Amino acid sequence: MENKRFLLNTNSKKFHDLKYSDGRCKISDMSDSYKISFDTYTEAAEYPDKESPLAKFCTICQKNKAKNKISPYFKD
C-alpha cells in the first residue's frame, strides 16, 4: 500500500487519517480490495466527486485529531 495519509474503506464508507488512527479503526483488518489512499483530506472527503462523496470521516480519527493524539505508527 502507498504511503499516503488518508485511507478510504469503500466497504464501511469511512475514511481515516492515518496520523490519528488507532487500533479501534481496524486498519490492519481491512481487505486491500476496499482500500483507496489519498494525500489530502479534501481528496478523500470528495471522492468520487464533491457533489456525491462516498464516505464520512472516521469519528475515532476525528476525536484523536481534536486531542492531537498522534498514532505511534504514523511516519511523516
Biopython code that builds the backbone (N, CA, C, O; Angstrom):
import numpy as np
from Bio.PDB.StructureBuilder import StructureBuilder

atoms = [
    (1, "MET", "N", (0.842, -1.178, 0.000)),
    (1, "MET", "CA", (0.000, 0.000, 0.000)),
    (1, "MET", "C", (0.893, 1.250, 0.000)),
    (1, "MET", "O", (1.967, 1.258, 0.601)),
    (2, "GLU", "N", (0.442, 2.273, -0.666)),
    (2, "GLU", "CA", (1.174, 3.520, -0.770)),
    (2, "GLU", "C", (1.228, 4.233, 0.577)),
    (2, "GLU", "O", (0.361, 4.040, 1.429)),
    (3, "ASN", "N", (2.247, 5.050, 0.757)),
    (3, "ASN", "CA", (2.365, 5.841, 1.984)),
    (3, "ASN", "C", (1.654, 7.175, 1.817)),
    (3, "ASN", "O", (2.289, 8.198, 1.559)),
    (4, "LYS", "N", (0.370, 7.160, 1.960)),
    (4, "LYS", "CA", (-0.427, 8.376, 1.898)),
    (4, "LYS", "C", (-1.137, 8.519, 3.236)),
    (4, "LYS", "O", (-1.340, 7.535, 3.946)),
    (5, "ARG", "N", (-1.505, 9.724, 3.571)),
    (5, "ARG", "CA", (-2.027, 9.994, 4.918)),
    (5, "ARG", "C", (-3.472, 9.565, 5.133)),
    (5, "ARG", "O", (-3.834, 9.210, 6.255)),
    (6, "PHE", "N", (-4.304, 9.585, 4.110)),
    (6, "PHE", "CA", (-5.723, 9.292, 4.263)),
    (6, "PHE", "C", (-6.088, 7.982, 3.566)),
    (6, "PHE", "O", (-5.645, 7.711, 2.450)),
    (7, "LEU", "N", (-6.894, 7.187, 4.239)),
    (7, "LEU", "CA", (-7.269, 5.875, 3.725)),
    (7, "LEU", "C", (-8.775, 5.719, 3.765)),
    (7, "LEU", "O", (-9.396, 5.818, 4.823)),
    (8, "LEU", "N", (-9.353, 5.475, 2.607)),
    (8, "LEU", "CA", (-10.792, 5.265, 2.490)),
    (8, "LEU", "C", (-11.081, 3.774, 2.476)),
    (8, "LEU", "O", (-10.450, 3.016, 1.739)),
    (9, "ASN", "N", (-12.032, 3.363, 3.287)),
    (9, "ASN", "CA", (-12.540, 1.991, 3.280)),
    (9, "ASN", "C", (-13.865, 2.034, 2.522)),
    (9, "ASN", "O", (-14.868, 2.516, 3.047)),
    (10, "THR", "N", (-13.868, 1.534, 1.299)),
    (10, "THR", "CA", (-15.077, 1.596, 0.477)),
    (10, "THR", "C", (-16.170, 0.680, 0.993)),
    (10, "THR", "O", (-17.335, 0.846, 0.632)),
    (11, "ASN", "N", (-15.818, -0.278, 1.826)),
    (11, "ASN", "CA", (-16.815, -1.185, 2.403)),
    (11, "ASN", "C", (-17.585, -0.508, 3.536)),
    (11, "ASN", "O", (-18.815, -0.538, 3.550)),
    (12, "SER", "N", (-16.881, 0.095, 4.473)),
    (12, "SER", "CA", (-17.527, 0.766, 5.619)),
    (12, "SER", "C", (-17.958, 2.190, 5.283)),
    (12, "SER", "O", (-18.750, 2.794, 6.006)),
    (13, "LYS", "N", (-17.433, 2.719, 4.184)),
    (13, "LYS", "CA", (-17.709, 4.092, 3.746)),
    (13, "LYS", "C", (-17.228, 5.131, 4.767)),
    (13, "LYS", "O", (-17.894, 6.128, 5.047)),
    (14, "LYS", "N", (-16.036, 4.847, 5.307)),
    (14, "LYS", "CA", (-15.375, 5.779, 6.218)),
    (14, "LYS", "C", (-13.964, 6.008, 5.704)),
    (14, "LYS", "O", (-13.340, 5.110, 5.139)),
    (15, "PHE", "N", (-13.471, 7.223, 5.907)),
    (15, "PHE", "CA", (-12.060, 7.437, 5.603)),
    (15, "PHE", "C", (-11.332, 7.839, 6.869)),
    (15, "PHE", "O", (-11.876, 8.506, 7.749)),
    (16, "HIS", "N", (-10.085, 7.410, 6.930)),
    (16, "HIS", "CA", (-9.262, 7.533, 8.123)),
    (16, "HIS", "C", (-8.073, 8.442, 7.865)),
    (16, "HIS", "O", (-7.513, 8.459, 6.769)),
    (17, "ASP", "N", (-7.699, 9.191, 8.880)),
    (17, "ASP", "CA", (-6.479, 9.985, 8.866)),
    (17, "ASP", "C", (-5.449, 9.129, 9.594)),
    (17, "ASP", "O", (-5.508, 8.988, 10.816)),
    (18, "LEU", "N", (-4.513, 8.561, 8.856)),
    (18, "LEU", "CA", (-3.564, 7.618, 9.452)),
    (18, "LEU", "C", (-2.673, 8.254, 10.509)),
    (18, "LEU", "O", (-2.066, 7.546, 11.312)),
    (19, "LYS", "N", (-2.586, 9.565, 10.519)),
    (19, "LYS", "CA", (-1.826, 10.257, 11.563)),
    (19, "LYS", "C", (-2.518, 10.111, 12.912)),
    (19, "LYS", "O", (-1.857, 10.120, 13.951)),
    (20, "TYR", "N", (-3.850, 9.977, 12.908)),
    (20, "TYR", "CA", (-4.613, 9.940, 14.153)),
    (20, "TYR", "C", (-5.395, 8.639, 14.361)),
    (20, "TYR", "O", (-6.177, 8.543, 15.307)),
    (21, "SER", "N", (-5.205, 7.656, 13.510)),
    (21, "SER", "CA", (-5.933, 6.392, 13.665)),
    (21, "SER", "C", (-5.349, 5.597, 14.836)),
    (21, "SER", "O", (-4.202, 5.801, 15.234)),
    (22, "ASP", "N", (-6.151, 4.702, 15.369)),
    (22, "ASP", "CA", (-5.651, 3.791, 16.400)),
    (22, "ASP", "C", (-6.241, 2.403, 16.148)),
    (22, "ASP", "O", (-6.905, 2.191, 15.133)),
    (23, "GLY", "N", (-6.011, 1.476, 17.041)),
    (23, "GLY", "CA", (-6.447, 0.099, 16.853)),
    (23, "GLY", "C", (-7.943, -0.071, 16.650)),
    (23, "GLY", "O", (-8.381, -1.035, 16.023)),
    (24, "ARG", "N", (-8.725, 0.858, 17.174)),
    (24, "ARG", "CA", (-10.181, 0.767, 17.018)),
    (24, "ARG", "C", (-10.614, 0.970, 15.571)),
    (24, "ARG", "O", (-11.720, 0.579, 15.198)),
    (25, "CYS", "N", (-9.767, 1.567, 14.762)),
    (25, "CYS", "CA", (-10.082, 1.779, 13.338)),
    (25, "CYS", "C", (-9.966, 0.473, 12.540)),
    (25, "CYS", "O", (-10.529, 0.355, 11.452)),
    (26, "LYS", "N", (-9.252, -0.477, 13.070)),
    (26, "LYS", "CA", (-9.071, -1.796, 12.455)),
    (26, "LYS", "C", (-8.504, -1.721, 11.031)),
    (26, "LYS", "O", (-8.939, -2.440, 10.131)),
    (27, "ILE", "N", (-7.535, -0.843, 10.858)),
    (27, "ILE", "CA", (-6.889, -0.664, 9.554)),
    (27, "ILE", "C", (-6.285, -1.987, 9.067)),
    (27, "ILE", "O", (-6.432, -2.339, 7.897)),
    (28, "SER", "N", (-5.619, -2.706, 9.944)),
    (28, "SER", "CA", (-4.949, -3.950, 9.536)),
    (28, "SER", "C", (-5.937, -5.042, 9.133)),
    (28, "SER", "O", (-5.558, -5.987, 8.441)),
    (29, "ASP", "N", (-7.183, -4.930, 9.550)),
    (29, "ASP", "CA", (-8.199, -5.928, 9.195)),
    (29, "ASP", "C", (-8.878, -5.640, 7.856)),
    (29, "ASP", "O", (-9.603, -6.489, 7.337)),
    (30, "MET", "N", (-8.651, -4.456, 7.294)),
    (30, "MET", "CA", (-9.313, -4.078, 6.038)),
    (30, "MET", "C", (-8.754, -4.888, 4.875)),
    (30, "MET", "O", (-7.546, -5.093, 4.762)),
    (31, "SER", "N", (-9.643, -5.336, 4.030)),
    (31, "SER", "CA", (-9.233, -6.010, 2.806)),
    (31, "SER", "C", (-8.624, -4.980, 1.855)),
    (31, "SER", "O", (-9.158, -3.882, 1.701)),
    (32, "ASP", "N", (-7.520, -5.330, 1.225)),
    (32, "ASP", "CA", (-6.875, -4.413, 0.279)),
    (32, "ASP", "C", (-7.826, -3.990, -0.839)),
    (32, "ASP", "O", (-7.697, -2.892, -1.380)),
    (33, "SER", "N", (-8.768, -4.844, -1.181)),
    (33, "SER", "CA", (-9.695, -4.523, -2.272)),
    (33, "SER", "C", (-10.648, -3.380, -1.898)),
    (33, "SER", "O", (-11.291, -2.802, -2.774)),
    (34, "TYR", "N", (-10.742, -3.051, -0.604)),
    (34, "TYR", "CA", (-11.608, -1.965, -0.139)),
    (34, "TYR", "C", (-10.845, -0.677, 0.173)),
    (34, "TYR", "O", (-11.452, 0.317, 0.570)),
    (35, "LYS", "N", (-9.532, -0.684, -0.001)),
    (35, "LYS", "CA", (-8.700, 0.464, 0.379)),
    (35, "LYS", "C", (-8.385, 1.371, -0.810)),
    (35, "LYS", "O", (-7.998, 0.905, -1.882)),
    (36, "ILE", "N", (-8.558, 2.670, -0.597)),
    (36, "ILE", "CA", (-8.119, 3.689, -1.555)),
    (36, "ILE", "C", (-7.383, 4.752, -0.745)),
    (36, "ILE", "O", (-7.908, 5.264, 0.244)),
    (37, "SER", "N", (-6.177, 5.075, -1.168)),
    (37, "SER", "CA", (-5.344, 6.033, -0.444)),
    (37, "SER", "C", (-5.363, 7.406, -1.095)),
    (37, "SER", "O", (-5.480, 7.538, -2.314)),
    (38, "PHE", "N", (-5.244, 8.434, -0.246)),
    (38, "PHE", "CA", (-5.249, 9.823, -0.702)),
    (38, "PHE", "C", (-4.185, 10.612, 0.042)),
    (38, "PHE", "O", (-3.820, 10.281, 1.169)),
    (39, "ASP", "N", (-3.695, 11.661, -0.609)),
    (39, "ASP", "CA", (-2.711, 12.548, 0.020)),
    (39, "ASP", "C", (-3.358, 13.565, 0.945)),
    (39, "ASP", "O", (-2.772, 13.949, 1.958)),
    (40, "THR", "N", (-4.572, 14.006, 0.600)),
    (40, "THR", "CA", (-5.189, 15.093, 1.363)),
    (40, "THR", "C", (-6.586, 14.715, 1.875)),
    (40, "THR", "O", (-7.250, 13.819, 1.355)),
    (41, "TYR", "N", (-6.986, 15.427, 2.895)),
    (41, "TYR", "CA", (-8.336, 15.275, 3.455)),
    (41, "TYR", "C", (-9.386, 15.567, 2.380)),
    (41, "TYR", "O", (-10.365, 14.831, 2.250)),
    (42, "THR", "N", (-9.184, 16.625, 1.624)),
    (42, "THR", "CA", (-10.158, 17.029, 0.606)),
    (42, "THR", "C", (-10.343, 15.951, -0.455)),
    (42, "THR", "O", (-11.468, 15.668, -0.867)),
    (43, "GLU", "N", (-9.256, 15.356, -0.893)),
    (43, "GLU", "CA", (-9.359, 14.275, -1.884)),
    (43, "GLU", "C", (-10.212, 13.126, -1.347)),
    (43, "GLU", "O", (-11.072, 12.602, -2.057)),
    (44, "ALA", "N", (-9.976, 12.738, -0.105)),
    (44, "ALA", "CA", (-10.728, 11.633, 0.499)),
    (44, "ALA", "C", (-12.184, 12.020, 0.736)),
    (44, "ALA", "O", (-13.091, 11.231, 0.473)),
    (45, "ALA", "N", (-12.402, 13.223, 1.229)),
    (45, "ALA", "CA", (-13.748, 13.686, 1.569)),
    (45, "ALA", "C", (-14.624, 13.883, 0.341)),
    (45, "ALA", "O", (-15.848, 13.779, 0.428)),
    (46, "GLU", "N", (-14.010, 14.167, -0.801)),
    (46, "GLU", "CA", (-14.778, 14.456, -2.005)),
    (46, "GLU", "C", (-14.759, 13.324, -3.028)),
    (46, "GLU", "O", (-15.186, 13.514, -4.167)),
    (47, "TYR", "N", (-14.269, 12.152, -2.634)),
    (47, "TYR", "CA", (-14.235, 11.006, -3.552)),
    (47, "TYR", "C", (-15.613, 10.366, -3.658)),
    (47, "TYR", "O", (-16.269, 10.226, -2.625)),
    (48, "PRO", "N", (-16.091, 9.974, -4.807)),
    (48, "PRO", "CA", (-15.512, 10.145, -6.134)),
    (48, "PRO", "C", (-15.733, 11.534, -6.718)),
    (48, "PRO", "O", (-15.057, 11.907, -7.676)),
    (49, "ASP", "N", (-16.660, 12.307, -6.166)),
    (49, "ASP", "CA", (-16.805, 13.697, -6.586)),
    (49, "ASP", "C", (-17.438, 14.517, -5.466)),
    (49, "ASP", "O", (-18.060, 13.976, -4.552)),
    (50, "LYS", "N", (-17.267, 15.812, -5.556)),
    (50, "LYS", "CA", (-17.694, 16.737, -4.497)),
    (50, "LYS", "C", (-19.201, 16.689, -4.241)),
    (50, "LYS", "O", (-19.633, 16.804, -3.094)),
    (51, "GLU", "N", (-19.996, 16.523, -5.282)),
    (51, "GLU", "CA", (-21.457, 16.542, -5.150)),
    (51, "GLU", "C", (-22.020, 15.285, -4.487)),
    (51, "GLU", "O", (-23.070, 15.335, -3.846)),
    (52, "SER", "N", (-21.325, 14.166, -4.641)),
    (52, "SER", "CA", (-21.822, 12.921, -4.029)),
    (52, "SER", "C", (-20.671, 12.097, -3.460)),
    (52, "SER", "O", (-20.301, 11.062, -4.014)),
    (53, "PRO", "N", (-20.111, 12.567, -2.348)),
    (53, "PRO", "CA", (-18.992, 11.838, -1.736)),
    (53, "PRO", "C", (-19.423, 10.474, -1.218)),
    (53, "PRO", "O", (-20.560, 10.289, -0.785)),
    (54, "LEU", "N", (-18.502, 9.530, -1.270)),
    (54, "LEU", "CA", (-18.786, 8.160, -0.854)),
    (54, "LEU", "C", (-18.756, 7.986, 0.660)),
    (54, "LEU", "O", (-19.576, 7.256, 1.217)),
    (55, "ALA", "N", (-17.821, 8.648, 1.325)),
    (55, "ALA", "CA", (-17.553, 8.323, 2.725)),
    (55, "ALA", "C", (-17.601, 9.530, 3.652)),
    (55, "ALA", "O", (-17.641, 10.684, 3.225)),
    (56, "LYS", "N", (-17.595, 9.206, 4.950)),
    (56, "LYS", "CA", (-17.520, 10.217, 6.010)),
    (56, "LYS", "C", (-16.244, 9.972, 6.809)),
    (56, "LYS", "O", (-15.708, 8.865, 6.831)),
    (57, "PHE", "N", (-15.773, 11.028, 7.463)),
    (57, "PHE", "CA", (-14.559, 10.956, 8.271)),
    (57, "PHE", "C", (-14.796, 10.064, 9.484)),
    (57, "PHE", "O", (-15.816, 10.193, 10.160)),
    (58, "CYS", "N", (-13.879, 9.178, 9.755)),
    (58, "CYS", "CA", (-13.953, 8.267, 10.905)),
    (58, "CYS", "C", (-14.022, 9.084, 12.206)),
    (58, "CYS", "O", (-13.198, 9.970, 12.429)),
    (59, "THR", "N", (-14.989, 8.785, 13.044)),
    (59, "THR", "CA", (-15.151, 9.543, 14.294)),
    (59, "THR", "C", (-14.002, 9.298, 15.269)),
    (59, "THR", "O", (-13.670, 10.179, 16.061)),
    (60, "ILE", "N", (-13.399, 8.129, 15.224)),
    (60, "ILE", "CA", (-12.256, 7.839, 16.099)),
    (60, "ILE", "C", (-11.078, 8.738, 15.708)),
    (60, "ILE", "O", (-10.458, 9.371, 16.563)),
    (61, "CYS", "N", (-10.780, 8.785, 14.415)),
    (61, "CYS", "CA", (-9.698, 9.649, 13.927)),
    (61, "CYS", "C", (-9.994, 11.113, 14.241)),
    (61, "CYS", "O", (-9.101, 11.873, 14.615)),
    (62, "GLN", "N", (-11.249, 11.492, 14.084)),
    (62, "GLN", "CA", (-11.661, 12.871, 14.335)),
    (62, "GLN", "C", (-11.438, 13.250, 15.802)),
    (62, "GLN", "O", (-10.924, 14.329, 16.095)),
    (63, "LYS", "N", (-11.822, 12.369, 16.711)),
    (63, "LYS", "CA", (-11.639, 12.641, 18.147)),
    (63, "LYS", "C", (-10.157, 12.673, 18.511)),
    (63, "LYS", "O", (-9.729, 13.525, 19.290)),
    (64, "ASN", "N", (-9.366, 11.745, 17.948)),
    (64, "ASN", "CA", (-7.928, 11.736, 18.229)),
    (64, "ASN", "C", (-7.256, 12.999, 17.694)),
    (64, "ASN", "O", (-6.347, 13.539, 18.324)),
    (65, "LYS", "N", (-7.705, 13.463, 16.534)),
    (65, "LYS", "CA", (-7.151, 14.685, 15.967)),
    (65, "LYS", "C", (-7.455, 15.877, 16.877)),
    (65, "LYS", "O", (-6.588, 16.721, 17.103)),
    (66, "ALA", "N", (-8.669, 15.947, 17.395)),
    (66, "ALA", "CA", (-9.053, 17.043, 18.291)),
    (66, "ALA", "C", (-8.180, 17.074, 19.548)),
    (66, "ALA", "O", (-7.909, 18.139, 20.103)),
    (67, "LYS", "N", (-7.749, 15.896, 19.986)),
    (67, "LYS", "CA", (-6.896, 15.783, 21.176)),
    (67, "LYS", "C", (-5.410, 15.801, 20.816)),
    (67, "LYS", "O", (-4.557, 15.725, 21.700)),
    (68, "ASN", "N", (-5.095, 15.902, 19.513)),
    (68, "ASN", "CA", (-3.733, 15.818, 18.992)),
    (68, "ASN", "C", (-3.035, 14.527, 19.443)),
    (68, "ASN", "O", (-1.856, 14.528, 19.797)),
    (69, "LYS", "N", (-3.785, 13.448, 19.419)),
    (69, "LYS", "CA", (-3.270, 12.136, 19.812)),
    (69, "LYS", "C", (-2.770, 11.419, 18.556)),
    (69, "LYS", "O", (-3.534, 10.739, 17.871)),
    (70, "ILE", "N", (-1.490, 11.578, 18.270)),
    (70, "ILE", "CA", (-0.895, 11.053, 17.048)),
    (70, "ILE", "C", (-0.597, 9.561, 17.195)),
    (70, "ILE", "O", (-0.109, 9.105, 18.229)),
    (71, "SER", "N", (-0.899, 8.820, 16.143)),
    (71, "SER", "CA", (-0.643, 7.382, 16.123)),
    (71, "SER", "C", (0.855, 7.113, 16.242)),
    (71, "SER", "O", (1.651, 7.783, 15.584)),
    (72, "PRO", "N", (1.253, 6.145, 17.071)),
    (72, "PRO", "CA", (2.685, 5.828, 17.180)),
    (72, "PRO", "C", (3.229, 5.190, 15.904)),
    (72, "PRO", "O", (4.446, 5.105, 15.734)),
    (73, "TYR", "N", (2.358, 4.742, 15.009)),
    (73, "TYR", "CA", (2.767, 4.094, 13.766)),
    (73, "TYR", "C", (2.884, 5.062, 12.596)),
    (73, "TYR", "O", (3.356, 4.687, 11.522)),
    (74, "PHE", "N", (2.461, 6.296, 12.799)),
    (74, "PHE", "CA", (2.488, 7.275, 11.715)),
    (74, "PHE", "C", (3.895, 7.732, 11.439)),
    (74, "PHE", "O", (4.634, 8.111, 12.349)),
    (75, "LYS", "N", (4.264, 7.693, 10.162)),
    (75, "LYS", "CA", (5.573, 8.177, 9.717)),
    (75, "LYS", "C", (5.349, 9.347, 8.787)),
    (75, "LYS", "O", (4.713, 9.198, 7.744)),
    (76, "ASP", "N", (5.861, 10.508, 9.150)),
    (76, "ASP", "CA", (5.678, 11.722, 8.338)),
    (76, "ASP", "C", (6.501, 11.662, 7.075)),
    (76, "ASP", "O", (6.471, 12.596, 6.274)),
]
sb = StructureBuilder()
sb.init_structure("model")
sb.init_model(0)
sb.init_chain("A")
sb.init_seg("    ")
for serial, (resi, resn, name, xyz) in enumerate(atoms, 1):
    if name == "N":
        sb.init_residue(resn, " ", resi, " ")
    sb.init_atom(name, np.array(xyz, "f"), 0.0, 1.0, " ", f" {name:<3s}", serial, name[0])
structure = sb.get_structure()
